[in-house]
Amino acid sequence: MRNEARSEGYYMLEALAAEWIAGKTRFDRAGEALFAAYANNVLAGIGGLTWESTILGALRMRRFYV
């Protein structure tokens, strides 16, 4: 999905990958999650939830791409 997006001139998945590699956003705290959607065994979408630091108890949708 990342390579296909890049080949079409879209680089938004690069931010997701860079934050993951740097350990900045790993979706690994309690209550957080990284989701993947597949169609015919091919990755068709990705995105995650993290805690929203400005609103107590709220989650934030991050980096959802289809």
Predicted model as a PDB file, atoms N, CA, C, CB and O in Angstrom, pLDDT in the B-factor column:
MODEL        1                                                                  
ATOM      1  N   MET A   1       0.824  -1.177   0.000  1.00 90.00           N  
ATOM      2  CA  MET A   1       0.000   0.000   0.000  1.00 90.00           C  
ATOM      3  C   MET A   1       0.876   1.251   0.000  1.00 90.00           C  
ATOM      4  CB  MET A   1      -0.942  -0.008   1.202  1.00 90.00           C  
ATOM      5  O   MET A   1       0.612   2.216  -0.718  1.00 90.00           O  
ATOM      6  N   ARG A   2       1.908   1.212   0.809  1.00 92.00           N  
ATOM      7  CA  ARG A   2       2.828   2.357   0.886  1.00 92.00           C  
ATOM      8  C   ARG A   2       3.532   2.586  -0.451  1.00 92.00           C  
ATOM      9  CB  ARG A   2       3.872   2.133   1.999  1.00 92.00           C  
ATOM     10  O   ARG A   2       3.627   3.721  -0.919  1.00 92.00           O  
ATOM     11  N   ASN A   3       4.018   1.524  -1.054  1.00 92.00           N  
ATOM     12  CA  ASN A   3       4.709   1.646  -2.339  1.00 92.00           C  
ATOM     13  C   ASN A   3       3.759   2.115  -3.442  1.00 92.00           C  
ATOM     14  CB  ASN A   3       5.343   0.307  -2.728  1.00 92.00           C  
ATOM     15  O   ASN A   3       4.131   2.929  -4.287  1.00 92.00           O  
ATOM     16  N   GLU A   4       2.541   1.597  -3.427  1.00 91.00           N  
ATOM     17  CA  GLU A   4       1.565   2.002  -4.435  1.00 91.00           C  
ATOM     18  C   GLU A   4       1.208   3.478  -4.293  1.00 91.00           C  
ATOM     19  CB  GLU A   4       0.303   1.143  -4.328  1.00 91.00           C  
ATOM     20  O   GLU A   4       1.119   4.202  -5.285  1.00 91.00           O  
ATOM     21  N   ALA A   5       1.004   3.918  -3.049  1.00 93.00           N  
ATOM     22  CA  ALA A   5       0.691   5.338  -2.818  1.00 93.00           C  
ATOM     23  C   ALA A   5       1.835   6.219  -3.304  1.00 93.00           C  
ATOM     24  CB  ALA A   5       0.416   5.603  -1.316  1.00 93.00           C  
ATOM     25  O   ALA A   5       1.612   7.226  -3.976  1.00 93.00           O  
ATOM     26  N   ARG A   6       3.056   5.833  -2.958  1.00 94.00           N  
ATOM     27  CA  ARG A   6       4.237   6.615  -3.361  1.00 94.00           C  
ATOM     28  C   ARG A   6       4.357   6.668  -4.879  1.00 94.00           C  
ATOM     29  CB  ARG A   6       5.523   6.013  -2.751  1.00 94.00           C  
ATOM     30  O   ARG A   6       4.699   7.711  -5.436  1.00 94.00           O  
ATOM     31  N   SER A   7       4.081   5.561  -5.549  1.00 96.00           N  
ATOM     32  CA  SER A   7       4.198   5.531  -7.016  1.00 96.00           C  
ATOM     33  C   SER A   7       3.176   6.445  -7.688  1.00 96.00           C  
ATOM     34  CB  SER A   7       4.025   4.100  -7.530  1.00 96.00           C  
ATOM     35  O   SER A   7       3.365   6.876  -8.826  1.00 96.00           O  
ATOM     36  N   GLU A   8       2.079   6.735  -6.961  1.00 96.00           N  
ATOM     37  CA  GLU A   8       1.051   7.629  -7.499  1.00 96.00           C  
ATOM     38  C   GLU A   8       1.231   9.062  -7.012  1.00 96.00           C  
ATOM     39  CB  GLU A   8      -0.333   7.127  -7.115  1.00 96.00           C  
ATOM     40  O   GLU A   8       0.390   9.922  -7.274  1.00 96.00           O  
ATOM     41  N   GLY A   9       2.339   9.317  -6.298  1.00 95.00           N  
ATOM     42  CA  GLY A   9       2.634  10.673  -5.852  1.00 95.00           C  
ATOM     43  C   GLY A   9       2.042  11.055  -4.510  1.00 95.00           C  
ATOM     44  O   GLY A   9       2.008  12.235  -4.161  1.00 95.00           O  
ATOM     45  N   TYR A  10       1.573  10.068  -3.748  1.00 94.00           N  
ATOM     46  CA  TYR A  10       1.018  10.322  -2.419  1.00 94.00           C  
ATOM     47  C   TYR A  10       2.007   9.843  -1.358  1.00 94.00           C  
ATOM     48  CB  TYR A  10      -0.360   9.616  -2.246  1.00 94.00           C  
ATOM     49  O   TYR A  10       2.472   8.703  -1.397  1.00 94.00           O  
ATOM     50  N   TYR A  11       2.317  10.714  -0.424  1.00 94.00           N  
ATOM     51  CA  TYR A  11       3.362  10.400   0.550  1.00 94.00           C  
ATOM     52  C   TYR A  11       2.858  10.373   1.985  1.00 94.00           C  
ATOM     53  CB  TYR A  11       4.475  11.397   0.437  1.00 94.00           C  
ATOM     54  O   TYR A  11       3.669  10.399   2.910  1.00 94.00           O  
ATOM     55  N   MET A  12       1.534  10.322   2.205  1.00 92.00           N  
ATOM     56  CA  MET A  12       0.997  10.375   3.551  1.00 92.00           C  
ATOM     57  C   MET A  12       1.358   9.138   4.383  1.00 92.00           C  
ATOM     58  CB  MET A  12      -0.501  10.531   3.490  1.00 92.00           C  
ATOM     59  O   MET A  12       1.473   9.229   5.605  1.00 92.00           O  
ATOM     60  N   LEU A  13       1.533   8.009   3.743  1.00 94.00           N  
ATOM     61  CA  LEU A  13       1.916   6.813   4.485  1.00 94.00           C  
ATOM     62  C   LEU A  13       3.358   6.893   4.982  1.00 94.00           C  
ATOM     63  CB  LEU A  13       1.734   5.578   3.615  1.00 94.00           C  
ATOM     64  O   LEU A  13       3.742   6.164   5.896  1.00 94.00           O  
ATOM     65  N   GLU A  14       4.150   7.771   4.385  1.00 95.00           N  
ATOM     66  CA  GLU A  14       5.521   7.968   4.848  1.00 95.00           C  
ATOM     67  C   GLU A  14       5.530   8.506   6.279  1.00 95.00           C  
ATOM     68  CB  GLU A  14       6.276   8.932   3.908  1.00 95.00           C  
ATOM     69  O   GLU A  14       6.391   8.138   7.078  1.00 95.00           O  
ATOM     70  N   ALA A  15       4.567   9.380   6.602  1.00 92.00           N  
ATOM     71  CA  ALA A  15       4.476   9.934   7.957  1.00 92.00           C  
ATOM     72  C   ALA A  15       4.154   8.831   8.954  1.00 92.00           C  
ATOM     73  CB  ALA A  15       3.407  11.046   8.024  1.00 92.00           C  
ATOM     74  O   ALA A  15       4.758   8.776  10.025  1.00 92.00           O  
ATOM     75  N   LEU A  16       3.219   7.958   8.625  1.00 94.00           N  
ATOM     76  CA  LEU A  16       2.886   6.834   9.495  1.00 94.00           C  
ATOM     77  C   LEU A  16       4.114   5.959   9.717  1.00 94.00           C  
ATOM     78  CB  LEU A  16       1.734   6.003   8.894  1.00 94.00           C  
ATOM     79  O   LEU A  16       4.419   5.593  10.853  1.00 94.00           O  
ATOM     80  N   ALA A  17       4.814   5.624   8.650  1.00 94.00           N  
ATOM     81  CA  ALA A  17       6.000   4.776   8.755  1.00 94.00           C  
ATOM     82  C   ALA A  17       7.098   5.456   9.561  1.00 94.00           C  
ATOM     83  CB  ALA A  17       6.521   4.417   7.366  1.00 94.00           C  
ATOM     84  O   ALA A  17       7.724   4.817  10.407  1.00 94.00           O  
ATOM     85  N   ALA A  18       7.341   6.727   9.317  1.00 95.00           N  
ATOM     86  CA  ALA A  18       8.404   7.451  10.022  1.00 95.00           C  
ATOM     87  C   ALA A  18       8.110   7.541  11.523  1.00 95.00           C  
ATOM     88  CB  ALA A  18       8.571   8.864   9.432  1.00 95.00           C  
ATOM     89  O   ALA A  18       9.008   7.358  12.344  1.00 95.00           O  
ATOM     90  N   GLU A  19       6.855   7.822  11.879  1.00 94.00           N  
ATOM     91  CA  GLU A  19       6.498   7.899  13.296  1.00 94.00           C  
ATOM     92  C   GLU A  19       6.619   6.535  13.960  1.00 94.00           C  
ATOM     93  CB  GLU A  19       5.074   8.441  13.464  1.00 94.00           C  
ATOM     94  O   GLU A  19       7.027   6.448  15.118  1.00 94.00           O  
ATOM     95  N   TRP A  20       6.275   5.474  13.249  1.00 94.00           N  
ATOM     96  CA  TRP A  20       6.388   4.111  13.782  1.00 94.00           C  
ATOM     97  C   TRP A  20       7.862   3.770  14.014  1.00 94.00           C  
ATOM     98  CB  TRP A  20       5.733   3.078  12.811  1.00 94.00           C  
ATOM     99  O   TRP A  20       8.233   3.304  15.092  1.00 94.00           O  
ATOM    100  N   ILE A  21       8.690   4.001  13.011  1.00 96.00           N  
ATOM    101  CA  ILE A  21      10.115   3.674  13.111  1.00 96.00           C  
ATOM    102  C   ILE A  21      10.783   4.455  14.235  1.00 96.00           C  
ATOM    103  CB  ILE A  21      10.822   3.962  11.784  1.00 96.00           C  
ATOM    104  O   ILE A  21      11.608   3.908  14.966  1.00 96.00           O  
ATOM    105  N   ALA A  22      10.433   5.730  14.378  1.00 97.00           N  
ATOM    106  CA  ALA A  22      11.020   6.583  15.412  1.00 97.00           C  
ATOM    107  C   ALA A  22      10.484   6.264  16.811  1.00 97.00           C  
ATOM    108  CB  ALA A  22      10.757   8.042  15.086  1.00 97.00           C  
ATOM    109  O   ALA A  22      11.028   6.736  17.809  1.00 97.00           O  
ATOM    110  N   GLY A  23       9.421   5.466  16.879  1.00 95.00           N  
ATOM    111  CA  GLY A  23       8.824   5.139  18.161  1.00 95.00           C  
ATOM    112  C   GLY A  23       7.900   6.231  18.690  1.00 95.00           C  
ATOM    113  O   GLY A  23       7.445   6.164  19.832  1.00 95.00           O  
ATOM    114  N   LYS A  24       7.624   7.234  17.864  1.00 93.00           N  
ATOM    115  CA  LYS A  24       6.775   8.352  18.279  1.00 93.00           C  
ATOM    116  C   LYS A  24       5.321   7.924  18.425  1.00 93.00           C  
ATOM    117  CB  LYS A  24       6.881   9.497  17.276  1.00 93.00           C  
ATOM    118  O   LYS A  24       4.680   8.239  19.429  1.00 93.00           O  
ATOM    119  N   THR A  25       4.802   7.220  17.449  1.00 94.00           N  
ATOM    120  CA  THR A  25       3.422   6.746  17.476  1.00 94.00           C  
ATOM    121  C   THR A  25       3.432   5.257  17.170  1.00 94.00           C  
ATOM    122  CB  THR A  25       2.525   7.528  16.458  1.00 94.00           C  
ATOM    123  O   THR A  25       3.575   4.853  16.016  1.00 94.00           O  
ATOM    124  N   ARG A  26       3.277   4.436  18.221  1.00 95.00           N  
ATOM    125  CA  ARG A  26       3.317   2.980  18.051  1.00 95.00           C  
ATOM    126  C   ARG A  26       1.972   2.328  18.353  1.00 95.00           C  
ATOM    127  CB  ARG A  26       4.388   2.379  18.947  1.00 95.00           C  
ATOM    128  O   ARG A  26       1.823   1.120  18.169  1.00 95.00           O  
ATOM    129  N   PHE A  27       0.988   3.104  18.815  1.00 96.00           N  
ATOM    130  CA  PHE A  27      -0.334   2.579  19.113  1.00 96.00           C  
ATOM    131  C   PHE A  27      -0.256   1.433  20.120  1.00 96.00           C  
ATOM    132  CB  PHE A  27      -1.017   2.110  17.831  1.00 96.00           C  
ATOM    133  O   PHE A  27      -1.021   0.471  20.042  1.00 96.00           O  
ATOM    134  N   ASP A  28       0.676   1.548  21.067  1.00 96.00           N  
ATOM    135  CA  ASP A  28       0.913   0.428  21.980  1.00 96.00           C  
ATOM    136  C   ASP A  28       0.567   0.704  23.441  1.00 96.00           C  
ATOM    137  CB  ASP A  28       2.335   0.030  21.896  1.00 96.00           C  
ATOM    138  O   ASP A  28       0.825  -0.134  24.306  1.00 96.00           O  
ATOM    139  N   ARG A  29      -0.012   1.864  23.722  1.00 95.00           N  
ATOM    140  CA  ARG A  29      -0.453   2.111  25.090  1.00 95.00           C  
ATOM    141  C   ARG A  29      -1.823   1.465  25.298  1.00 95.00           C  
ATOM    142  CB  ARG A  29      -0.507   3.638  25.393  1.00 95.00           C  
ATOM    143  O   ARG A  29      -2.557   1.235  24.337  1.00 95.00           O  
ATOM    144  N   ALA A  30      -2.160   1.178  26.542  1.00 96.00           N  
ATOM    145  CA  ALA A  30      -3.445   0.552  26.859  1.00 96.00           C  
ATOM    146  C   ALA A  30      -4.580   1.365  26.232  1.00 96.00           C  
ATOM    147  CB  ALA A  30      -3.640   0.436  28.400  1.00 96.00           C  
ATOM    148  O   ALA A  30      -4.660   2.578  26.425  1.00 96.00           O  
ATOM    149  N   GLY A  31      -5.447   0.697  25.489  1.00 96.00           N  
ATOM    150  CA  GLY A  31      -6.580   1.350  24.852  1.00 96.00           C  
ATOM    151  C   GLY A  31      -6.316   1.838  23.445  1.00 96.00           C  
ATOM    152  O   GLY A  31      -7.258   2.150  22.717  1.00 96.00           O  
ATOM    153  N   GLU A  32      -5.040   1.914  23.039  1.00 97.00           N  
ATOM    154  CA  GLU A  32      -4.705   2.333  21.676  1.00 97.00           C  
ATOM    155  C   GLU A  32      -4.706   1.113  20.761  1.00 97.00           C  
ATOM    156  CB  GLU A  32      -3.322   3.051  21.634  1.00 97.00           C  
ATOM    157  O   GLU A  32      -4.608  -0.023  21.226  1.00 97.00           O  
ATOM    158  N   ALA A  33      -4.818   1.359  19.457  1.00 97.00           N  
ATOM    159  CA  ALA A  33      -4.843   0.245  18.510  1.00 97.00           C  
ATOM    160  C   ALA A  33      -4.458   0.718  17.122  1.00 97.00           C  
ATOM    161  CB  ALA A  33      -6.227  -0.411  18.479  1.00 97.00           C  
ATOM    162  O   ALA A  33      -4.714   1.861  16.743  1.00 97.00           O  
ATOM    163  N   LEU A  34      -3.839  -0.179  16.372  1.00 97.00           N  
ATOM    164  CA  LEU A  34      -3.556   0.028  14.951  1.00 97.00           C  
ATOM    165  C   LEU A  34      -4.384  -1.001  14.201  1.00 97.00           C  
ATOM    166  CB  LEU A  34      -2.004  -0.109  14.620  1.00 97.00           C  
ATOM    167  O   LEU A  34      -4.319  -2.193  14.501  1.00 97.00           O  
ATOM    168  N   PHE A  35      -5.164  -0.547  13.228  1.00 97.00           N  
ATOM    169  CA  PHE A  35      -6.071  -1.416  12.485  1.00 97.00           C  
ATOM    170  C   PHE A  35      -5.608  -1.572  11.046  1.00 97.00           C  
ATOM    171  CB  PHE A  35      -7.499  -0.864  12.524  1.00 97.00           C  
ATOM    172  O   PHE A  35      -5.039  -0.653  10.457  1.00 97.00           O  
ATOM    173  N   ALA A  36      -5.859  -2.740  10.496  1.00 97.00           N  
ATOM    174  CA  ALA A  36      -5.582  -3.002   9.088  1.00 97.00           C  
ATOM    175  C   ALA A  36      -6.827  -3.632   8.474  1.00 97.00           C  
ATOM    176  CB  ALA A  36      -4.329  -3.932   8.911  1.00 97.00           C  
ATOM    177  O   ALA A  36      -7.454  -4.500   9.081  1.00 97.00           O  
ATOM    178  N   ALA A  37      -7.180  -3.197   7.281  1.00 97.00           N  
ATOM    179  CA  ALA A  37      -8.318  -3.760   6.552  1.00 97.00           C  
ATOM    180  C   ALA A  37      -7.781  -4.430   5.293  1.00 97.00           C  
ATOM    181  CB  ALA A  37      -9.383  -2.656   6.198  1.00 97.00           C  
ATOM    182  O   ALA A  37      -6.946  -3.874   4.579  1.00 97.00           O  
ATOM    183  N   TYR A  38      -8.272  -5.622   5.040  1.00 97.00           N  
ATOM    184  CA  TYR A  38      -7.814  -6.386   3.885  1.00 97.00           C  
ATOM    185  C   TYR A  38      -8.972  -6.679   2.937  1.00 97.00           C  
ATOM    186  CB  TYR A  38      -7.151  -7.694   4.335  1.00 97.00           C  
ATOM    187  O   TYR A  38     -10.103  -6.891   3.376  1.00 97.00           O  
ATOM    188  N   ALA A  39      -8.690  -6.691   1.656  1.00 97.00           N  
ATOM    189  CA  ALA A  39      -9.632  -7.112   0.624  1.00 97.00           C  
ATOM    190  C   ALA A  39      -8.917  -8.146  -0.233  1.00 97.00           C  
ATOM    191  CB  ALA A  39     -10.142  -5.891  -0.242  1.00 97.00           C  
ATOM    192  O   ALA A  39      -7.889  -7.854  -0.844  1.00 97.00           O  
ATOM    193  N   ASN A  40      -9.460  -9.340  -0.273  1.00 97.00           N  
ATOM    194  CA  ASN A  40      -8.823 -10.435  -1.025  1.00 97.00           C  
ATOM    195  C   ASN A  40      -7.370 -10.630  -0.612  1.00 97.00           C  
ATOM    196  CB  ASN A  40      -8.898 -10.161  -2.532  1.00 97.00           C  
ATOM    197  O   ASN A  40      -6.499 -10.811  -1.462  1.00 97.00           O  
ATOM    198  N   ASN A  41      -7.108 -10.594   0.695  1.00 96.00           N  
ATOM    199  CA  ASN A  41      -5.770 -10.803   1.271  1.00 96.00           C  
ATOM    200  C   ASN A  41      -4.755  -9.733   0.885  1.00 96.00           C  
ATOM    201  CB  ASN A  41      -5.247 -12.142   0.850  1.00 96.00           C  
ATOM    202  O   ASN A  41      -3.550  -9.965   0.979  1.00 96.00           O  
ATOM    203  N   VAL A  42      -5.226  -8.566   0.452  1.00 94.00           N  
ATOM    204  CA  VAL A  42      -4.353  -7.441   0.118  1.00 94.00           C  
ATOM    205  C   VAL A  42      -4.704  -6.285   1.049  1.00 94.00           C  
ATOM    206  CB  VAL A  42      -4.504  -7.021  -1.394  1.00 94.00           C  
ATOM    207  O   VAL A  42      -5.879  -5.967   1.235  1.00 94.00           O  
ATOM    208  N   LEU A  43      -3.688  -5.658   1.632  1.00 94.00           N  
ATOM    209  CA  LEU A  43      -3.924  -4.534   2.519  1.00 94.00           C  
ATOM    210  C   LEU A  43      -4.652  -3.426   1.767  1.00 94.00           C  
ATOM    211  CB  LEU A  43      -2.600  -4.015   3.104  1.00 94.00           C  
ATOM    212  O   LEU A  43      -4.158  -2.932   0.754  1.00 94.00           O  
ATOM    213  N   ALA A  44      -5.833  -3.033   2.266  1.00 94.00           N  
ATOM    214  CA  ALA A  44      -6.646  -2.026   1.595  1.00 94.00           C  
ATOM    215  C   ALA A  44      -6.818  -0.764   2.432  1.00 94.00           C  
ATOM    216  CB  ALA A  44      -8.000  -2.600   1.257  1.00 94.00           C  
ATOM    217  O   ALA A  44      -7.232   0.270   1.909  1.00 94.00           O  
ATOM    218  N   GLY A  45      -6.508  -0.834   3.718  1.00 95.00           N  
ATOM    219  CA  GLY A  45      -6.652   0.329   4.579  1.00 95.00           C  
ATOM    220  C   GLY A  45      -5.880   0.146   5.871  1.00 95.00           C  
ATOM    221  O   GLY A  45      -5.611  -0.978   6.295  1.00 95.00           O  
ATOM    222  N   ILE A  46      -5.525   1.263   6.493  1.00 96.00           N  
ATOM    223  CA  ILE A  46      -4.778   1.222   7.745  1.00 96.00           C  
ATOM    224  C   ILE A  46      -5.083   2.494   8.525  1.00 96.00           C  
ATOM    225  CB  ILE A  46      -3.243   1.073   7.487  1.00 96.00           C  
ATOM    226  O   ILE A  46      -5.362   3.537   7.934  1.00 96.00           O  
ATOM    227  N   GLY A  47      -5.030   2.409   9.830  1.00 96.00           N  
ATOM    228  CA  GLY A  47      -5.245   3.577  10.679  1.00 96.00           C  
ATOM    229  C   GLY A  47      -5.239   3.170  12.137  1.00 96.00           C  
ATOM    230  O   GLY A  47      -5.329   1.985  12.458  1.00 96.00           O  
ATOM    231  N   GLY A  48      -5.132   4.145  13.018  1.00 96.00           N  
ATOM    232  CA  GLY A  48      -5.046   3.812  14.426  1.00 96.00           C  
ATOM    233  C   GLY A  48      -5.734   4.797  15.337  1.00 96.00           C  
ATOM    234  O   GLY A  48      -6.183   5.863  14.916  1.00 96.00           O  
ATOM    235  N   LEU A  49      -5.805   4.411  16.604  1.00 97.00           N  
ATOM    236  CA  LEU A  49      -6.356   5.239  17.662  1.00 97.00           C  
ATOM    237  C   LEU A  49      -5.288   5.481  18.713  1.00 97.00           C  
ATOM    238  CB  LEU A  49      -7.605   4.581  18.289  1.00 97.00           C  
ATOM    239  O   LEU A  49      -4.598   4.548  19.123  1.00 97.00           O  
ATOM    240  N   THR A  50      -5.146   6.715  19.148  1.00 97.00           N  
ATOM    241  CA  THR A  50      -4.248   7.059  20.245  1.00 97.00           C  
ATOM    242  C   THR A  50      -5.009   7.917  21.240  1.00 97.00           C  
ATOM    243  CB  THR A  50      -2.977   7.798  19.729  1.00 97.00           C  
ATOM    244  O   THR A  50      -6.057   8.476  20.917  1.00 97.00           O  
ATOM    245  N   TRP A  51      -4.484   8.015  22.434  1.00 97.00           N  
ATOM    246  CA  TRP A  51      -5.103   8.880  23.432  1.00 97.00           C  
ATOM    247  C   TRP A  51      -4.936  10.333  23.033  1.00 97.00           C  
ATOM    248  CB  TRP A  51      -4.499   8.632  24.823  1.00 97.00           C  
ATOM    249  O   TRP A  51      -3.859  10.744  22.602  1.00 97.00           O  
ATOM    250  N   GLU A  52      -5.991  11.106  23.173  1.00 96.00           N  
ATOM    251  CA  GLU A  52      -5.970  12.542  22.891  1.00 96.00           C  
ATOM    252  C   GLU A  52      -5.489  13.254  24.150  1.00 96.00           C  
ATOM    253  CB  GLU A  52      -7.388  13.068  22.444  1.00 96.00           C  
ATOM    254  O   GLU A  52      -6.135  13.190  25.196  1.00 96.00           O  
ATOM    255  N   SER A  53      -4.366  13.924  24.042  1.00 92.00           N  
ATOM    256  CA  SER A  53      -3.755  14.539  25.222  1.00 92.00           C  
ATOM    257  C   SER A  53      -4.518  15.751  25.747  1.00 92.00           C  
ATOM    258  CB  SER A  53      -2.351  14.944  24.904  1.00 92.00           C  
ATOM    259  O   SER A  53      -4.357  16.117  26.911  1.00 92.00           O  
ATOM    260  N   THR A  54      -5.342  16.377  24.917  1.00 95.00           N  
ATOM    261  CA  THR A  54      -6.023  17.595  25.355  1.00 95.00           C  
ATOM    262  C   THR A  54      -7.426  17.359  25.917  1.00 95.00           C  
ATOM    263  CB  THR A  54      -6.111  18.549  24.211  1.00 95.00           C  
ATOM    264  O   THR A  54      -8.019  18.266  26.501  1.00 95.00           O  
ATOM    265  N   ILE A  55      -7.963  16.137  25.743  1.00 96.00           N  
ATOM    266  CA  ILE A  55      -9.300  15.829  26.246  1.00 96.00           C  
ATOM    267  C   ILE A  55      -9.228  14.527  27.043  1.00 96.00           C  
ATOM    268  CB  ILE A  55     -10.336  15.716  25.074  1.00 96.00           C  
ATOM    269  O   ILE A  55      -9.025  13.457  26.471  1.00 96.00           O  
ATOM    270  N   LEU A  56      -9.390  14.617  28.332  1.00 95.00           N  
ATOM    271  CA  LEU A  56      -9.289  13.464  29.217  1.00 95.00           C  
ATOM    272  C   LEU A  56     -10.244  12.345  28.784  1.00 95.00           C  
ATOM    273  CB  LEU A  56      -9.583  13.880  30.662  1.00 95.00           C  
ATOM    274  O   LEU A  56     -11.444  12.572  28.629  1.00 95.00           O  
ATOM    275  N   GLY A  57      -9.707  11.149  28.591  1.00 94.00           N  
ATOM    276  CA  GLY A  57     -10.509   9.984  28.246  1.00 94.00           C  
ATOM    277  C   GLY A  57     -10.886   9.849  26.783  1.00 94.00           C  
ATOM    278  O   GLY A  57     -11.561   8.888  26.411  1.00 94.00           O  
ATOM    279  N   ALA A  58     -10.465  10.793  25.939  1.00 97.00           N  
ATOM    280  CA  ALA A  58     -10.822  10.744  24.520  1.00 97.00           C  
ATOM    281  C   ALA A  58      -9.722  10.078  23.699  1.00 97.00           C  
ATOM    282  CB  ALA A  58     -11.093  12.157  23.988  1.00 97.00           C  
ATOM    283  O   ALA A  58      -8.535  10.193  24.007  1.00 97.00           O  
ATOM    284  N   LEU A  59     -10.138   9.390  22.661  1.00 97.00           N  
ATOM    285  CA  LEU A  59      -9.207   8.804  21.706  1.00 97.00           C  
ATOM    286  C   LEU A  59      -9.216   9.631  20.433  1.00 97.00           C  
ATOM    287  CB  LEU A  59      -9.568   7.329  21.406  1.00 97.00           C  
ATOM    288  O   LEU A  59     -10.206  10.288  20.112  1.00 97.00           O  
ATOM    289  N   ARG A  60      -8.111   9.591  19.717  1.00 96.00           N  
ATOM    290  CA  ARG A  60      -7.983  10.334  18.474  1.00 96.00           C  
ATOM    291  C   ARG A  60      -7.714   9.356  17.327  1.00 96.00           C  
ATOM    292  CB  ARG A  60      -6.851  11.394  18.577  1.00 96.00           C  
ATOM    293  O   ARG A  60      -6.877   8.461  17.444  1.00 96.00           O  
ATOM    294  N   MET A  61      -8.436   9.539  16.218  1.00 96.00           N  
ATOM    295  CA  MET A  61      -8.191   8.734  15.031  1.00 96.00           C  
ATOM    296  C   MET A  61      -6.972   9.305  14.320  1.00 96.00           C  
ATOM    297  CB  MET A  61      -9.440   8.710  14.088  1.00 96.00           C  
ATOM    298  O   MET A  61      -6.900  10.508  14.070  1.00 96.00           O  
ATOM    299  N   ARG A  62      -6.017   8.444  13.995  1.00 94.00           N  
ATOM    300  CA  ARG A  62      -4.777   8.895  13.366  1.00 94.00           C  
ATOM    301  C   ARG A  62      -4.449   8.063  12.135  1.00 94.00           C  
ATOM    302  CB  ARG A  62      -3.621   8.832  14.363  1.00 94.00           C  
ATOM    303  O   ARG A  62      -4.585   6.839  12.121  1.00 94.00           O  
ATOM    304  N   ARG A  63      -4.016   8.772  11.110  1.00 92.00           N  
ATOM    305  CA  ARG A  63      -3.422   8.129   9.941  1.00 92.00           C  
ATOM    306  C   ARG A  63      -4.309   7.048   9.335  1.00 92.00           C  
ATOM    307  CB  ARG A  63      -2.094   7.535  10.312  1.00 92.00           C  
ATOM    308  O   ARG A  63      -3.844   5.940   9.069  1.00 92.00           O  
ATOM    309  N   PHE A  64      -5.589   7.363   9.116  1.00 94.00           N  
ATOM    310  CA  PHE A  64      -6.491   6.419   8.457  1.00 94.00           C  
ATOM    311  C   PHE A  64      -6.426   6.642   6.953  1.00 94.00           C  
ATOM    312  CB  PHE A  64      -7.951   6.578   8.978  1.00 94.00           C  
ATOM    313  O   PHE A  64      -6.714   7.730   6.455  1.00 94.00           O  
ATOM    314  N   TYR A  65      -6.044   5.598   6.251  1.00 94.00           N  
ATOM    315  CA  TYR A  65      -5.905   5.661   4.788  1.00 94.00           C  
ATOM    316  C   TYR A  65      -6.544   4.423   4.175  1.00 94.00           C  
ATOM    317  CB  TYR A  65      -4.402   5.772   4.365  1.00 94.00           C  
ATOM    318  O   TYR A  65      -6.405   3.318   4.701  1.00 94.00           O  
ATOM    319  N   VAL A  66      -7.236   4.612   3.075  1.00 92.00           N  
ATOM    320  CA  VAL A  66      -7.864   3.492   2.346  1.00 92.00           C  
ATOM    321  C   VAL A  66      -7.473   3.604   0.889  1.00 92.00           C  
ATOM    322  CB  VAL A  66      -9.430   3.495   2.505  1.00 92.00           C  
ATOM    323  O   VAL A  66      -7.880   2.775   0.076  1.00 92.00           O  
TER     324      VAL A  66                                                      
ENDMDL                                                                          
END                                                                             
